[in-house]
Amino acid sequence: MGFQVLKLIMPLDQALISCIQTLTETTRVMQSLSTTSGEAEAATVRYWITASQYSLLSVEYHDPFHEICRLALLIFSDIFINEDIGRIPIYDQLVTKFWRHVSSDPGRFSAIPSEFNFWVLFLANLATTSRDLAECCGQALAEVASAMKIFTWEDAKSVLESFLWCSTFEENRFKALWCDMRASQATIC
């Protein structure tokens, strides 16, 4: 639902739309996988994610909105399959590049729907290992959450799921990040 609304407000490049569709289908299939699912389904999921990552890595946009979207999709696609979230230096490079776009034109970023900003900032905050980047992204995430009146994990998860999110994996870790961020803002989780 989130990307459909976003596409109405801000036209998306066809390559981004294709990756969003692939990652949406991948998320749906991944959530339906069980211990009885075959290796073929898991291999298909891995192929779709890898193909999306190659597509996203093969372009770079001059438009800050498209570039923020591309970077967020890259971060999501890696978080989605990587059990070692936030321990790879490439994350900090992606988040640094993302943060440069956000901070270079705050007016443009604020013109983007708050739900998208929340999703992007949550991903960035989840991925970074840099204390400085985590503080910047965490503060921005807290401000967006407060403006949207998102105070509980269930509210946060609802916004995340409106874009791309796979709540069956790493649920406790994501919730802990949310609670830590809220606690640092002197709000009870």
Secondary structure, DSSP 8 states (H G I E B T S, - for coil): -HHHHHHHHS---HHHHHHHHHHHHHHHHHHH--TTS-HHHHHHHHHHHHHHHHHHHT---SSHHHHHHHHHHHHHHHHHH-SSTT-SHHHHHHHHHHHHHHHH-HHHHHHS-HHHHHHHHHHHHHH---HHHHHHHHHHHHHHHHHHT--SHHHHHHHHHTSS--TTSSHHHHHHHHHHHHHHTT---
